[in-house]
Amino acid sequence: MEKSAKGVAEDKRIIKVKIQKTKEPAPLFSEKDIRRFVSEFVSSWIRGDITIRFPTAAELAKKTPLAIAFPTDPSVNAELKIKEHYIDLLSICAGIKPATAEEQEKAIAETFRMLLMFRSANRIEGKIISNDLERRVADLEKTAKSTSKLVEQITGFLFKEKE
């Protein structure tokens, strides 16, 4: 009887449990970072610092075996459509083509995906140059100025007249 009474007493114990909300993992890149990547990518492409090797009609034809049956090669049209789509996205990102804020964000996200796709397929030649060149030049000038000041102080100390 004691065992059953003891078992009932143990069952009546209160267990306190704290429930914590799980935090969503932060994305690797913020929207601002993605905008900066896309901006640098597009700027580098426009300046000619990078070259994008879009899929050619020959490459697209390999993926569609029915292309032989068509008298006109649809892969040529597909090649042009890919390039037109890319230019449309860039036009929306740049604000040349009218679009809503939602469409602009979608275009930026899709351009970022294309950047990743081109990079992973090794279709980007050249180096994507950062847009913060002015800031970097200012930092270099500041460093050069402080370095020259240190050199002057050191040479002044080394060649100081002894009293």
Backbone bond lengths (Angstrom), bond angles and torsions (degrees), N, CA, C in turn:
res aa  C-N    CA-C-N  psi(-1)  N-CA   C-N-CA  omega(-1)  CA-C   N-CA-C  phi
1 M - - - 1.432 - - 1.524 111.33 -
2 E 1.331 115.01 -36.39 1.449 118.56 -179.98 1.521 110.90 -64.85
3 K 1.302 115.75 -37.85 1.456 118.89 -179.32 1.517 111.45 -64.47
4 S 1.300 116.17 -39.89 1.465 117.92 179.82 1.519 110.49 -70.27
5 A 1.316 119.44 -35.98 1.462 122.40 177.29 1.524 109.97 -67.16
6 K 1.335 116.02 -38.70 1.456 120.59 178.85 1.535 109.97 -67.03
7 G 1.328 117.44 -40.31 1.465 122.40 177.55 1.513 111.46 -62.87
8 V 1.340 117.35 -38.33 1.470 121.43 178.18 1.516 109.26 -67.64
9 A 1.340 117.64 -39.03 1.467 121.40 179.88 1.526 109.96 -65.07
10 E 1.331 116.65 -39.47 1.466 120.00 178.82 1.522 111.07 -67.44
11 D 1.325 116.85 -35.22 1.456 120.55 179.69 1.517 111.79 -68.55
12 K 1.322 118.16 -24.79 1.457 121.35 -177.52 1.521 112.89 -86.79
13 R 1.324 118.38 0.97 1.463 120.56 177.76 1.521 109.51 -65.27
14 I 1.311 114.46 143.83 1.462 119.62 179.38 1.523 108.32 -96.57
15 I 1.281 114.22 130.24 1.463 120.28 178.14 1.518 107.17 -107.75
16 K 1.320 115.48 121.91 1.460 120.20 179.20 1.523 108.70 -92.45
17 V 1.300 114.38 131.17 1.457 120.88 -179.36 1.516 108.26 -128.98
18 K 1.324 115.87 129.56 1.460 120.57 175.09 1.520 108.14 -97.66
19 I 1.299 114.94 126.89 1.462 120.23 178.86 1.519 107.23 -102.50
20 Q 1.305 114.94 120.51 1.454 120.23 178.77 1.516 109.31 -109.86
21 K 1.309 113.92 139.95 1.461 118.08 177.27 1.525 108.07 -72.26
22 T 1.313 114.82 135.65 1.459 118.39 177.85 1.521 108.30 -78.23
23 K 1.302 114.98 135.53 1.457 120.32 179.32 1.510 109.36 -84.01
24 E 1.317 114.38 138.06 1.459 119.80 176.22 1.523 107.68 -70.50
25 P 1.317 117.54 136.30 1.466 117.85 179.13 1.529 110.54 -65.37
26 A 1.309 114.90 137.41 1.467 119.75 179.65 1.523 109.01 -69.62
27 P 1.325 117.00 141.02 1.466 118.70 178.54 1.527 110.04 -66.52
28 L 1.304 115.87 156.23 1.449 121.72 -179.13 1.530 110.82 -64.02
29 F 1.325 116.64 -40.90 1.461 121.67 179.64 1.516 109.47 -122.79
30 S 1.315 116.38 138.09 1.460 121.06 176.97 1.529 108.62 -79.25
31 E 1.327 115.93 170.03 1.472 119.94 177.68 1.522 110.07 -61.12
32 K 1.338 115.78 -36.34 1.469 120.72 179.32 1.534 110.15 -63.94
33 D 1.345 116.40 -42.21 1.466 120.47 178.22 1.524 111.12 -62.40
34 I 1.319 116.74 -43.95 1.467 121.13 -179.87 1.518 110.26 -63.02
35 R 1.336 117.03 -42.65 1.468 120.95 177.19 1.534 110.21 -59.26
36 R 1.341 116.34 -41.63 1.460 120.98 -179.24 1.529 110.07 -66.02
37 F 1.347 117.34 -43.82 1.467 120.86 178.29 1.528 110.75 -59.50
38 V 1.327 115.73 -46.69 1.469 120.11 -178.86 1.526 109.63 -63.98
39 S 1.319 116.75 -43.10 1.462 120.61 179.59 1.526 111.41 -60.69
40 E 1.330 116.86 -45.39 1.465 120.77 179.48 1.525 111.16 -65.89
41 F 1.324 116.36 -39.37 1.459 121.79 179.29 1.528 110.88 -62.48
42 V 1.323 114.95 -49.85 1.470 119.93 -177.98 1.526 110.45 -66.26
43 S 1.329 116.57 -43.56 1.471 120.31 179.40 1.524 111.12 -60.92
44 S 1.323 116.51 -42.91 1.465 120.45 178.70 1.525 111.08 -63.06
45 W 1.325 116.17 -39.16 1.473 120.10 179.86 1.528 110.24 -67.80
46 I 1.334 116.82 -43.75 1.462 120.50 -179.29 1.527 110.80 -64.77
47 R 1.340 117.43 -41.45 1.468 121.27 179.85 1.527 111.83 -71.06
48 G 1.325 117.42 -17.87 1.457 120.63 -179.22 1.521 112.97 91.55
49 D 1.342 117.41 11.16 1.466 120.83 178.06 1.522 111.31 -70.08
50 I 1.340 116.34 -27.94 1.465 120.82 177.43 1.523 108.93 -127.00
51 T 1.304 114.74 156.30 1.458 122.28 175.10 1.520 107.18 -123.00
52 I 1.316 116.16 131.79 1.459 120.71 177.23 1.519 107.91 -102.26
53 R 1.308 116.32 125.04 1.461 120.50 176.73 1.527 107.43 -93.55
54 F 1.335 115.37 95.05 1.465 120.62 177.61 1.522 108.42 -68.93
55 P 1.333 116.66 154.74 1.473 118.44 175.84 1.532 110.14 -59.16
56 T 1.318 115.96 133.11 1.462 120.13 -179.43 1.529 109.64 -86.68
57 A 1.310 115.26 167.97 1.471 120.41 178.29 1.528 110.10 -60.49
58 A 1.338 116.73 -37.59 1.475 120.21 179.81 1.530 110.35 -63.97
59 E 1.340 116.80 -41.81 1.461 119.78 179.04 1.523 111.17 -66.50
60 L 1.324 115.43 -40.09 1.462 119.15 179.73 1.522 111.31 -69.77
61 A 1.333 117.64 -31.69 1.460 121.48 179.72 1.520 110.72 -66.45
62 K 1.330 116.65 -33.30 1.466 120.31 179.20 1.521 111.33 -63.83
63 K 1.295 116.29 -29.63 1.457 120.28 -176.49 1.521 112.39 -84.97
64 T 1.327 117.25 -11.67 1.456 120.42 178.74 1.532 108.90 -122.20
65 P 1.313 118.03 95.51 1.466 120.55 -177.59 1.530 113.48 -65.23
66 L 1.321 117.84 -19.75 1.462 119.86 179.03 1.530 112.14 -76.43
67 A 1.328 117.24 -6.06 1.461 120.94 -178.45 1.534 111.43 -60.33
68 I 1.319 117.38 -26.85 1.470 120.97 -179.90 1.528 110.25 -66.22
69 A 1.318 117.12 -33.25 1.463 121.53 -176.28 1.526 112.55 -73.74
70 F 1.334 117.19 -22.72 1.464 119.95 -178.15 1.521 110.45 -84.93
71 P 1.321 117.64 135.98 1.471 119.41 177.61 1.538 111.53 -68.02
72 T 1.337 117.27 -34.90 1.467 119.70 174.90 1.521 107.24 -103.40
73 D 1.283 115.77 141.55 1.462 120.89 -174.92 1.533 110.32 -79.32
74 P 1.339 118.40 109.67 1.465 120.14 -179.28 1.528 112.67 -70.03
75 S 1.331 116.82 -18.47 1.461 118.83 -179.91 1.526 111.31 -67.46
76 V 1.338 117.80 -28.66 1.464 120.75 176.07 1.523 108.95 -64.15
77 N 1.329 115.87 -43.74 1.467 119.91 177.16 1.535 110.62 -63.55
78 A 1.322 116.72 -38.96 1.462 120.50 179.26 1.527 110.52 -64.66
79 E 1.333 117.12 -40.25 1.469 120.94 178.10 1.525 109.98 -60.63
80 L 1.323 116.58 -45.49 1.462 120.48 179.43 1.525 111.86 -66.05
81 K 1.330 117.29 -38.16 1.460 120.95 179.40 1.529 111.37 -64.85
82 I 1.327 117.53 -38.63 1.470 120.90 177.96 1.526 109.69 -61.70
83 K 1.330 116.16 -46.51 1.468 120.21 -179.35 1.531 111.08 -66.84
84 E 1.327 116.74 -41.17 1.476 120.33 177.84 1.521 110.99 -62.81
85 H 1.322 116.56 -41.12 1.464 120.84 178.68 1.530 110.35 -62.31
86 Y 1.321 116.16 -42.24 1.470 120.92 178.83 1.532 110.51 -62.79
87 I 1.316 117.14 -45.02 1.468 121.14 179.58 1.529 110.41 -65.23
88 D 1.326 117.75 -39.11 1.472 120.87 176.16 1.530 111.12 -60.47
89 L 1.327 116.32 -44.08 1.472 120.32 178.24 1.524 110.93 -60.65
90 L 1.331 115.99 -45.31 1.464 119.72 -179.90 1.520 111.34 -65.13
91 S 1.327 116.71 -35.90 1.469 120.75 178.03 1.522 111.10 -64.81
92 I 1.322 116.61 -38.52 1.467 120.71 177.10 1.527 109.96 -68.91
93 C 1.332 116.73 -44.45 1.474 120.54 179.34 1.525 111.39 -60.48
94 A 1.323 116.66 -40.16 1.462 121.45 -177.59 1.523 112.59 -77.86
95 G 1.339 117.08 -15.17 1.458 120.16 -179.44 1.514 113.62 88.93
96 I 1.322 116.87 6.54 1.470 120.90 179.00 1.523 110.58 -73.02
97 K 1.313 115.39 -41.65 1.463 121.31 179.54 1.534 107.57 -95.20
98 P 1.330 117.41 125.63 1.466 119.59 -178.67 1.532 111.69 -60.54
99 A 1.341 114.66 134.59 1.468 120.20 -179.71 1.525 108.59 -157.88
100 T 1.320 115.25 155.92 1.462 120.05 175.92 1.528 108.57 -75.40
101 A 1.319 115.85 168.48 1.468 120.60 178.87 1.530 110.25 -61.23
102 E 1.330 116.08 -38.50 1.464 120.58 178.84 1.520 110.95 -64.54
103 E 1.339 117.02 -42.14 1.462 120.84 178.57 1.531 111.01 -65.50
104 Q 1.338 116.54 -35.76 1.458 120.00 177.61 1.522 111.08 -65.15
105 E 1.323 116.81 -45.37 1.463 120.44 178.57 1.527 110.83 -61.68
106 K 1.333 115.73 -40.26 1.472 120.51 178.39 1.533 110.38 -64.05
107 A 1.335 116.53 -41.01 1.473 120.75 179.32 1.529 110.59 -65.27
108 I 1.327 117.11 -40.07 1.465 120.65 178.62 1.527 110.07 -64.57
109 A 1.342 116.47 -44.22 1.468 120.47 179.11 1.525 110.80 -63.02
110 E 1.319 117.18 -41.34 1.465 120.35 -178.76 1.533 110.78 -70.08
111 T 1.328 117.21 -37.07 1.465 120.51 176.25 1.523 110.08 -64.27
112 F 1.342 116.65 -38.50 1.463 120.90 177.19 1.536 110.22 -63.12
113 R 1.324 116.33 -41.96 1.468 119.99 177.29 1.529 111.07 -62.42
114 M 1.334 115.78 -39.78 1.465 119.72 178.46 1.531 110.09 -64.94
115 L 1.336 116.51 -39.73 1.462 120.63 176.92 1.521 109.75 -58.08
116 L 1.337 116.04 -46.33 1.470 120.12 178.72 1.525 111.23 -63.35
117 M 1.326 116.27 -41.20 1.459 120.40 -179.79 1.531 110.67 -64.57
118 F 1.344 116.48 -47.30 1.465 120.01 179.85 1.531 110.70 -61.15
119 R 1.329 115.92 -42.08 1.468 120.06 -178.37 1.533 110.23 -67.21
120 S 1.326 117.02 -43.13 1.471 119.64 -177.95 1.526 111.70 -69.65
121 A 1.328 117.42 -28.19 1.467 121.07 178.95 1.530 111.09 -89.61
122 N 1.341 116.28 5.08 1.465 122.25 179.64 1.529 111.03 59.21
123 R 1.323 116.53 41.81 1.456 122.09 -178.16 1.528 112.78 -105.14
124 I 1.328 117.32 8.55 1.463 120.80 177.46 1.520 107.63 -111.35
125 E 1.335 115.16 123.45 1.459 120.61 177.15 1.519 107.57 -111.52
126 G 1.314 116.57 136.11 1.456 121.37 -178.84 1.515 110.33 105.56
127 K 1.314 115.13 -172.40 1.457 120.80 -175.71 1.525 109.45 -120.83
128 I 1.325 115.00 133.12 1.462 120.67 177.03 1.520 106.91 -77.64
129 I 1.318 115.32 115.81 1.461 121.77 -177.03 1.520 109.43 -88.12
130 S 1.316 115.25 135.58 1.459 121.23 -179.69 1.523 110.51 -70.06
131 N 1.328 116.62 145.08 1.456 122.03 179.62 1.519 113.18 -77.26
132 D 1.299 117.78 -13.09 1.458 119.77 -175.28 1.532 111.53 -88.72
133 L 1.325 116.16 38.25 1.456 122.12 -177.45 1.525 111.27 -61.51
134 E 1.329 117.33 -41.68 1.465 120.54 -179.61 1.524 110.72 -60.89
135 R 1.322 117.27 -43.07 1.459 120.73 179.81 1.522 109.89 -64.77
136 R 1.320 115.98 -40.62 1.455 119.72 -179.73 1.519 111.12 -65.84
137 V 1.329 117.79 -39.83 1.468 121.42 177.24 1.527 109.83 -64.20
138 A 1.330 117.54 -42.64 1.467 121.55 177.85 1.528 110.71 -61.24
139 D 1.333 116.62 -41.09 1.474 120.51 177.29 1.527 111.14 -63.32
140 L 1.330 115.99 -41.62 1.466 119.51 178.38 1.526 111.48 -64.75
141 E 1.337 116.56 -41.49 1.463 120.15 177.80 1.522 110.79 -62.37
142 K 1.318 117.24 -41.62 1.459 122.08 178.79 1.529 110.36 -62.83
143 T 1.338 116.68 -43.75 1.460 121.44 178.66 1.523 110.69 -64.04
144 A 1.337 117.12 -42.90 1.466 120.77 179.76 1.526 110.38 -63.64
145 K 1.324 117.12 -40.49 1.463 121.70 179.14 1.525 110.79 -62.98
146 S 1.333 116.53 -46.45 1.469 119.43 -179.40 1.525 111.03 -67.76
147 T 1.330 117.15 -34.44 1.461 120.61 177.60 1.519 110.90 -66.13
148 S 1.335 116.83 -43.98 1.472 119.49 179.38 1.525 110.72 -65.27
149 K 1.320 117.56 -35.40 1.464 121.45 177.08 1.525 110.14 -63.93
150 L 1.329 117.10 -42.49 1.465 121.11 177.76 1.528 111.30 -63.96
151 V 1.326 116.77 -41.55 1.462 121.02 178.95 1.529 109.67 -61.17
152 E 1.328 116.88 -43.84 1.467 121.08 178.55 1.524 110.80 -61.56
153 Q 1.342 116.78 -42.33 1.461 120.06 179.41 1.524 111.32 -65.07
154 I 1.327 116.58 -41.95 1.461 120.53 -179.46 1.527 110.50 -66.23
155 T 1.333 116.80 -47.04 1.476 119.03 179.97 1.523 109.70 -65.42
156 G 1.323 118.10 -36.39 1.469 120.67 176.84 1.510 111.11 -62.92
157 F 1.314 117.35 -38.96 1.461 122.20 179.56 1.531 110.61 -70.47
158 L 1.328 117.47 -42.01 1.464 121.65 -177.55 1.528 112.48 -68.69
159 F 1.303 116.29 -37.83 1.468 120.03 -175.04 1.523 112.39 -105.88
160 K 1.289 115.87 24.66 1.467 121.89 179.13 1.533 108.47 -71.65
161 E 1.318 115.08 136.36 1.470 119.87 179.88 1.516 108.75 -67.53
162 K 1.322 114.93 136.13 1.449 120.34 -179.95 1.527 108.76 -85.77
163 E 1.293 115.57 139.57 1.463 119.84 -177.55 1.485 111.35 -93.47
